[in-house]
Amino acid sequence: MTEIFELTSLKQSENFLQTQCHKGVKEGNPVIPLSAVTKSNEF
């Protein structure tokens, strides 16, 4: 049960990071590449 929850929260945080990146791109702010973020999430 905890594994499923962790996977869900990881997916949610990934989606959150994606929207934050898109916002940053729109506003012209420097953004961390999503590939770097996903790499740090790999175990």
Phi and psi in radians as a Rosetta constraint file:
Dihedral C 1 N 2 CA 2 C 2 CIRCULARHARMONIC -1.133 0.35
Dihedral N 2 CA 2 C 2 N 3 CIRCULARHARMONIC -0.624 0.35
Dihedral C 2 N 3 CA 3 C 3 CIRCULARHARMONIC -1.068 0.35
Dihedral N 3 CA 3 C 3 N 4 CIRCULARHARMONIC -0.773 0.35
Dihedral C 3 N 4 CA 4 C 4 CIRCULARHARMONIC -1.066 0.35
Dihedral N 4 CA 4 C 4 N 5 CIRCULARHARMONIC -0.760 0.35
Dihedral C 4 N 5 CA 5 C 5 CIRCULARHARMONIC -1.076 0.35
Dihedral N 5 CA 5 C 5 N 6 CIRCULARHARMONIC -0.768 0.35
Dihedral C 5 N 6 CA 6 C 6 CIRCULARHARMONIC -1.089 0.35
Dihedral N 6 CA 6 C 6 N 7 CIRCULARHARMONIC -0.731 0.35
Dihedral C 6 N 7 CA 7 C 7 CIRCULARHARMONIC -1.079 0.35
Dihedral N 7 CA 7 C 7 N 8 CIRCULARHARMONIC -0.748 0.35
Dihedral C 7 N 8 CA 8 C 8 CIRCULARHARMONIC -1.111 0.35
Dihedral N 8 CA 8 C 8 N 9 CIRCULARHARMONIC -0.829 0.35
Dihedral C 8 N 9 CA 9 C 9 CIRCULARHARMONIC -1.140 0.35
Dihedral N 9 CA 9 C 9 N 10 CIRCULARHARMONIC -0.597 0.35
Dihedral C 9 N 10 CA 10 C 10 CIRCULARHARMONIC -1.125 0.35
Dihedral N 10 CA 10 C 10 N 11 CIRCULARHARMONIC -0.748 0.35
Dihedral C 10 N 11 CA 11 C 11 CIRCULARHARMONIC -1.113 0.35
Dihedral N 11 CA 11 C 11 N 12 CIRCULARHARMONIC -0.733 0.35
Dihedral C 11 N 12 CA 12 C 12 CIRCULARHARMONIC -1.092 0.35
Dihedral N 12 CA 12 C 12 N 13 CIRCULARHARMONIC -0.777 0.35
Dihedral C 12 N 13 CA 13 C 13 CIRCULARHARMONIC -1.149 0.35
Dihedral N 13 CA 13 C 13 N 14 CIRCULARHARMONIC -0.578 0.35
Dihedral C 13 N 14 CA 14 C 14 CIRCULARHARMONIC -1.120 0.35
Dihedral N 14 CA 14 C 14 N 15 CIRCULARHARMONIC -0.807 0.35
Dihedral C 14 N 15 CA 15 C 15 CIRCULARHARMONIC -1.072 0.35
Dihedral N 15 CA 15 C 15 N 16 CIRCULARHARMONIC -0.718 0.35
Dihedral C 15 N 16 CA 16 C 16 CIRCULARHARMONIC -1.061 0.35
Dihedral N 16 CA 16 C 16 N 17 CIRCULARHARMONIC -0.788 0.35
Dihedral C 16 N 17 CA 17 C 17 CIRCULARHARMONIC -1.094 0.35
Dihedral N 17 CA 17 C 17 N 18 CIRCULARHARMONIC -0.675 0.35
Dihedral C 17 N 18 CA 18 C 18 CIRCULARHARMONIC -1.090 0.35
Dihedral N 18 CA 18 C 18 N 19 CIRCULARHARMONIC -0.810 0.35
Dihedral C 18 N 19 CA 19 C 19 CIRCULARHARMONIC -1.133 0.35
Dihedral N 19 CA 19 C 19 N 20 CIRCULARHARMONIC -0.671 0.35
Dihedral C 19 N 20 CA 20 C 20 CIRCULARHARMONIC -1.088 0.35
Dihedral N 20 CA 20 C 20 N 21 CIRCULARHARMONIC -0.718 0.35
Dihedral C 20 N 21 CA 21 C 21 CIRCULARHARMONIC -1.091 0.35
Dihedral N 21 CA 21 C 21 N 22 CIRCULARHARMONIC -0.793 0.35
Dihedral C 21 N 22 CA 22 C 22 CIRCULARHARMONIC -1.091 0.35
Dihedral N 22 CA 22 C 22 N 23 CIRCULARHARMONIC -0.716 0.35
Dihedral C 22 N 23 CA 23 C 23 CIRCULARHARMONIC -1.057 0.35
Dihedral N 23 CA 23 C 23 N 24 CIRCULARHARMONIC -0.803 0.35
Dihedral C 23 N 24 CA 24 C 24 CIRCULARHARMONIC -1.064 0.35
Dihedral N 24 CA 24 C 24 N 25 CIRCULARHARMONIC -0.711 0.35
Dihedral C 24 N 25 CA 25 C 25 CIRCULARHARMONIC -1.129 0.35
Dihedral N 25 CA 25 C 25 N 26 CIRCULARHARMONIC -0.747 0.35
Dihedral C 25 N 26 CA 26 C 26 CIRCULARHARMONIC -1.079 0.35
Dihedral N 26 CA 26 C 26 N 27 CIRCULARHARMONIC -0.702 0.35
Dihedral C 26 N 27 CA 27 C 27 CIRCULARHARMONIC -1.491 0.35
Dihedral N 27 CA 27 C 27 N 28 CIRCULARHARMONIC -0.068 0.35
Dihedral C 27 N 28 CA 28 C 28 CIRCULARHARMONIC 1.360 0.35
Dihedral N 28 CA 28 C 28 N 29 CIRCULARHARMONIC 0.397 0.35
Dihedral C 28 N 29 CA 29 C 29 CIRCULARHARMONIC -1.548 0.35
Dihedral N 29 CA 29 C 29 N 30 CIRCULARHARMONIC 2.593 0.35
Dihedral C 29 N 30 CA 30 C 30 CIRCULARHARMONIC -1.103 0.35
Dihedral N 30 CA 30 C 30 N 31 CIRCULARHARMONIC 2.380 0.35
Dihedral C 30 N 31 CA 31 C 31 CIRCULARHARMONIC -2.217 0.35
Dihedral N 31 CA 31 C 31 N 32 CIRCULARHARMONIC 2.562 0.35
Dihedral C 31 N 32 CA 32 C 32 CIRCULARHARMONIC -1.279 0.35
Dihedral N 32 CA 32 C 32 N 33 CIRCULARHARMONIC 2.257 0.35
Dihedral C 32 N 33 CA 33 C 33 CIRCULARHARMONIC -1.018 0.35
Dihedral N 33 CA 33 C 33 N 34 CIRCULARHARMONIC 2.430 0.35
Dihedral C 33 N 34 CA 34 C 34 CIRCULARHARMONIC -1.084 0.35
Dihedral N 34 CA 34 C 34 N 35 CIRCULARHARMONIC -0.555 0.35
Dihedral C 34 N 35 CA 35 C 35 CIRCULARHARMONIC -1.064 0.35
Dihedral N 35 CA 35 C 35 N 36 CIRCULARHARMONIC -0.673 0.35
Dihedral C 35 N 36 CA 36 C 36 CIRCULARHARMONIC -1.150 0.35
Dihedral N 36 CA 36 C 36 N 37 CIRCULARHARMONIC -0.651 0.35
Dihedral C 36 N 37 CA 37 C 37 CIRCULARHARMONIC -1.175 0.35
Dihedral N 37 CA 37 C 37 N 38 CIRCULARHARMONIC -0.818 0.35
Dihedral C 37 N 38 CA 38 C 38 CIRCULARHARMONIC -1.166 0.35
Dihedral N 38 CA 38 C 38 N 39 CIRCULARHARMONIC -0.587 0.35
Dihedral C 38 N 39 CA 39 C 39 CIRCULARHARMONIC -1.089 0.35
Dihedral N 39 CA 39 C 39 N 40 CIRCULARHARMONIC -0.693 0.35
Dihedral C 39 N 40 CA 40 C 40 CIRCULARHARMONIC -1.200 0.35
Dihedral N 40 CA 40 C 40 N 41 CIRCULARHARMONIC -0.381 0.35
Dihedral C 40 N 41 CA 41 C 41 CIRCULARHARMONIC -1.484 0.35
Dihedral N 41 CA 41 C 41 N 42 CIRCULARHARMONIC -0.237 0.35
Dihedral C 41 N 42 CA 42 C 42 CIRCULARHARMONIC -1.301 0.35
Dihedral N 42 CA 42 C 42 N 43 CIRCULARHARMONIC 2.512 0.35
